Amino acid sequence: MELCDVVDKFGERTGRVVARGTELAINEYYLVVHVWIRDENENYLIQQRALHLASAPGVWATTVGYVLADEESISSAIREVREELGIQLSPTHLKLFDRHTLESRCEDVWLAEVPRESIGTPVLGLEVANYKWVHKVDLKQLVDQGGFFQYSYIENILE
């Protein structure tokens, strides 16, 4: 069971800790990270969600995960990328691209700009079936065809 801090719409901890999946009150949120990895040629590293997952099995997506209790957003972003893709990022690779609220989630969208050679070949975790590098033109086509997760902010990534 994963424990998560409950945060307000600004991502600030409320002092309440709950098991992931607990129904939250109005104006309470889980903090969630999205991590986009982009190489020096503006290609994005995307991953296909494993078929056994309850949410969006087989769909292409970016790395996403819940921030655990007492964990900072940036630390969670680094942990999720390591767990899902076997890639070790450092805080210097990451910059906060966006923060917004959606339903019961306060979402931090991180962008990691790293030379492809510096991260090596991904080693897939249990939640990932496959990976590939795509240029944003190809990513837009994948989004338009419905083959990529429909993030509320995806147009900002594709600009």
C-alpha positions in Angstrom: 0.0 0.0 0.0 1.3 3.4 -1.0 0.8 6.3 1.4 0.4 9.8 -0.1 0.3 13.3 1.3 -2.9 15.2 0.6 -2.2 18.6 -0.9 -4.2 21.7 -1.7 -4.6 23.2 -5.2 -1.2 24.8 -4.9 0.6 21.5 -4.1 1.1 22.4 -0.5 0.8 19.5 2.1 -2.4 19.7 4.3 -0.9 17.5 7.0 -3.2 14.6 6.0 -1.7 11.3 4.8 -3.9 8.7 3.1 -3.5 5.4 1.3 -3.4 5.9 -2.5 -6.9 5.5 -3.9 -8.7 6.9 -0.9 -11.5 9.2 -2.0 -10.6 12.8 -1.2 -12.8 15.7 -0.1 -13.5 18.7 -2.3 -10.3 20.8 -2.7 -8.0 18.0 -1.6 -5.6 16.5 -4.1 -3.0 13.8 -4.7 0.3 15.2 -6.0 1.2 13.4 -9.2 4.3 13.9 -11.4 4.6 13.6 -15.2 8.1 13.4 -16.6 8.9 14.2 -20.2 12.4 13.2 -21.4 13.7 15.1 -24.4 17.0 14.6 -26.2 19.3 17.0 -28.0 17.3 16.5 -31.2 14.0 17.3 -29.7 12.9 13.6 -29.6 10.8 12.5 -26.7 11.2 9.2 -24.9 7.8 7.6 -24.6 6.7 4.4 -23.0 3.9 1.9 -23.7 1.9 1.0 -20.6 2.0 -2.7 -19.7 -1.1 -4.7 -20.7 -1.8 -5.9 -17.1 -2.4 -2.4 -15.9 -6.0 -1.4 -15.0 -5.6 2.1 -16.3 -4.9 2.6 -20.0 -3.2 -0.7 -20.8 -1.1 -0.8 -23.9 -1.4 3.0 -24.4 1.7 5.1 -25.2 2.4 7.7 -22.5 5.1 9.6 -20.6 6.3 8.6 -17.2 3.7 9.3 -14.6 3.4 8.5 -10.9 2.1 9.5 -7.5 4.3 11.4 -5.1 4.6 9.4 -1.9 4.2 10.7 1.7 7.1 12.9 2.7 8.6 12.8 -0.8 9.2 16.0 -2.8 7.9 16.3 -6.4 11.3 16.3 -8.0 12.5 13.3 -6.0 9.3 11.5 -7.1 10.0 12.4 -10.7 13.5 10.9 -10.4 12.2 7.8 -8.7 9.4 7.1 -11.2 11.8 7.4 -14.2 14.2 5.0 -12.5 11.4 2.5 -11.6 9.7 2.6 -15.0 12.7 3.0 -17.4 15.8 2.2 -15.4 17.2 5.7 -16.1 18.9 7.7 -13.4 18.2 11.4 -13.8 19.6 14.1 -11.6 17.8 17.2 -10.3 19.9 19.3 -12.6 18.2 17.6 -15.6 14.7 18.5 -14.6 12.8 21.8 -14.8 9.2 22.3 -13.8 7.2 22.8 -17.0 3.7 23.2 -15.6 1.6 22.6 -12.5 -2.2 22.3 -12.7 -5.1 20.6 -11.0 -7.3 18.1 -12.6 -10.0 16.2 -10.8 -8.4 14.9 -7.6 -4.8 15.5 -8.8 -2.4 18.3 -8.6 0.0 17.5 -11.4 3.6 18.6 -11.7 4.8 18.3 -15.3 8.6 18.0 -15.4 10.8 18.3 -18.5 14.2 16.5 -18.5 16.5 17.7 -21.3 19.3 15.2 -21.6 21.7 14.0 -24.3 20.5 10.5 -25.4 23.9 9.0 -25.0 24.1 10.1 -21.4 21.1 8.0 -20.3 21.8 4.8 -22.2 19.3 2.2 -23.1 16.1 2.0 -20.9 15.6 -1.0 -18.7 11.8 -1.5 -18.5 10.0 -1.8 -15.2 6.9 -3.9 -14.5 4.5 -1.1 -15.6 6.1 -0.6 -19.1 5.8 -2.9 -22.1 8.0 -1.0 -24.6 9.6 2.4 -25.2 10.6 4.5 -28.2 12.0 7.9 -29.1 9.7 10.1 -31.2 10.1 13.5 -32.6 7.2 15.9 -31.6 5.8 15.7 -35.2 5.4 11.9 -34.8 4.1 12.4 -31.3 1.5 14.8 -32.5 0.4 12.2 -35.1 0.2 9.5 -32.4 -1.9 11.8 -30.3 -4.2 12.7 -33.2 -4.7 9.0 -34.0 -5.6 8.2 -30.4 -2.6 6.1 -29.7 -1.1 8.3 -27.0 -2.6 9.2 -23.6 -4.7 12.3 -23.9 -3.1 14.6 -21.3 -5.0 17.8 -20.7 -1.9 19.8 -21.5 -0.5 17.9 -24.5 -0.8 20.8 -26.9 1.7 22.8 -24.7 4.2 19.9 -25.1 3.6 19.9 -28.9 4.1 23.6 -29.4 
